[in-house]
Amino acid sequence: MKTKYHKLTATALIAAVLCLIISSVMYAKTKDIYIKTDEDRSGYNDVRETHDIDNGNEYHQLFCNDPGLSLCQWQYNPCGRLIEYAKDQIEIGILSGQHQIQENFITYTVTWGNTENGDSFIKEVQTINDPLN
C-alpha cells in the first residue's frame, strides 16, 4: 500500500537525480578573440594569427606589428560579435572601454584599450552556458 510519504520520497529522489545529471553536464565554454597592434597605422609588415582549441575552449589571436603594406585583418575570421563595436568606439574617440551583451545562452564581452607599452588591443570573450552540452 502506497502512502503520501512514498510518493514524496519518490518525487524527491527523482528531483535529486535530475539535479545531479543536469549539474554534471552543465559547463561554460569560451571563445577568446584578441587583436593587438603596435600603433594605429594603415599597413603592417608583420601580421600573424593563431587559432587554438583546448577542452572545447577556443583562443584566437591576431598580432600586427611594424610599418608595412599588409592590412591588420584575419585570414580565418573567428567571428567576433562585438569587435566592430569596439572599432567604432575607437573611431569616435573612445579609446578604452568595455561592453557586454547577452543573447540566448551566450554572453559577449569586449574590452579595448592600450597596454603598458602603448600597444592597442581589442579582446572579445564569448561565454557559452549550455546546460544541454
VEXMAR-964304 format. One record per residue (C-alpha): residue in three letters; x, y negated, z negated. Coordinates in pm, whole numbers, plus 32768, in hexadecimal, padded with zeros to 4 digits. Layout:
N
  type     X     Y     Z
   ALA     X     Y     Z
...
// end
This chain:
133
  type     X     Y     Z
   MET  8000  8000  8000
   LYS  8095  7EB1  806E
   THR  8075  7D86  7F8E
   LYS  80AD  7C12  7FC0
   TYR  8204  7C47  7F23
   HIS  826A  7D3E  8033
   LYS  81F8  7C50  8147
   LEU  82BE  7B2F  80AD
   THR  83F4  7C05  8083
   ALA  83E6  7C7C  81EE
   THR  83B2  7B17  8269
   ALA  84D5  7A95  8196
   LEU  85B5  7BAE  8212
   ILE  855E  7B68  837F
   ALA  859A  79F2  834C
   ALA  86EC  7A35  82A9
   VAL  8759  7B1A  83C5
   LEU  86ED  7A19  84CB
   CYS  87AE  7904  8418
   LEU  88E3  79E1  840D
   ILE  88CA  7A32  8580
   ILE  8890  78C9  85E6
   SER  89AC  7844  850D
   SER  8A9D  794A  8591
   VAL  8A61  78EB  86FE
   MET  8A4B  7771  86CE
   TYR  8B8A  76B5  8719
   ALA  8C00  7573  87B7
   LYS  8CCA  7565  88F8
   THR  8D81  742C  8960
   LYS  8E05  7394  8A9E
   ASP  8F1A  7291  8A6B
   ILE  8F69  71A8  8B8D
   TYR  9093  70BD  8B65
   ILE  9118  6FB6  8C56
   LYS  9259  6EF4  8C0B
   THR  92FE  6DE5  8CDC
   ASP  943E  6D29  8C89
   GLU  93B4  6BE1  8D15
   ASP  9287  6B63  8DD2
   ARG  9306  6B62  8F37
   SER  9284  6BB3  9092
   GLY  936A  6CDD  90D1
   TYR  9441  6DDB  901B
   ASN  956F  6EAB  9077
   ASP  9536  6FC1  8F7A
   VAL  93D1  704C  8F6A
   ARG  93AA  7197  8EAE
   GLU  927C  7254  8E31
   THR  9257  7387  8D56
   HIS  912E  746C  8D17
   ASP  9123  756A  8BFB
   ILE  901C  764D  8B60
   ASP  904B  76DC  8A03
   ASN  8F3C  77A4  894F
   GLY  8E2E  770B  8A2B
   ASN  8EAA  75A7  89ED
   GLU  8F22  74DF  8B1A
   TYR  9040  73E4  8B1C
   HIS  907C  72FF  8C49
   GLN  918D  71F4  8C5E
   LEU  91EA  70F7  8D69
   PHE  9332  7034  8D46
   CYS  938D  6F11  8E2A
   ASN  94E6  6E6C  8E0B
   ASP  95DE  6D92  8EC6
   PRO  9591  6CA7  8FE7
   GLY  9540  6D52  9130
   LEU  943A  6D8B  923A
   SER  935E  6EA0  91A5
   LEU  920E  6E5A  9101
   CYS  91D3  6EC5  8F9A
   GLN  90C2  6FC0  8FE7
   TRP  9070  712C  8FAD
   GLN  90BA  722F  90B7
   TYR  8FD2  7321  8FFE
   ASN  8ED2  724B  8F4B
   PRO  8E66  72D5  8DF6
   CYS  8D1B  7214  8E0C
   GLY  8D2E  7117  8CF5
   ARG  8BD9  708A  8C9C
   LEU  8C4C  6F40  8BFF
   ILE  8D9F  6EFE  8CA5
   GLU  8D04  6E05  8D97
   TYR  8C54  6D56  8C75
   ALA  8DA8  6D1D  8BCF
   LYS  8E3F  6CA0  8D17
   ASP  8D1E  6BAB  8D41
   GLN  8D52  6B28  8BDE
   ILE  8EC5  6AF3  8C22
   GLU  8E73  6A36  8D64
   ILE  8D94  693F  8CA8
   GLY  8EA2  6901  8BA4
   ILE  8E46  69F5  8A8D
   LEU  8F9E  6A95  8A78
   SER  8F59  6B8C  8960
   GLY  8E29  6C34  88D0
   GLN  8D58  6D6A  88A7
   HIS  8C04  6DD7  892C
   GLN  8B36  6F0E  88E6
   ILE  89FA  6FA6  8974
   GLN  893D  70E9  8932
   GLU  888E  71A8  8A46
   ASN  87E9  72F5  89FB
   PHE  88EF  73C4  8942
   ILE  8A1A  72F3  89B3
   THR  8AB9  71CE  88FD
   TYR  8B90  70F1  89DF
   THR  8C8C  7009  8939
   VAL  8D7C  6F24  89F4
   THR  8E93  6E58  8956
   TRP  8F76  6D65  8A0E
   GLY  908F  6C79  89B3
   ASN  920A  6C5D  89A1
   THR  930F  6D37  88F9
   GLU  9426  6CAC  881E
   ASN  9505  6CA8  8956
   GLY  940C  6BC9  8A0D
   ASP  9393  6CE3  8AF0
   SER  9221  6CE6  8B46
   PHE  914A  6E17  8B03
   ILE  8FE8  6E97  8B2B
   LYS  8F7F  6FD0  8A70
   GLU  8E30  707C  8A8F
   VAL  8DC4  719D  89B3
   GLN  8C94  726D  8A0B
   THR  8C1A  7345  88ED
   ILE  8B25  7457  894E
   ASN  8A59  74DF  882D
   ASP  89A9  760B  88BE
   PRO  8906  76FC  87C7
   LEU  88C9  77FE  88D8
   ASN  8A31  7823  894E
// end
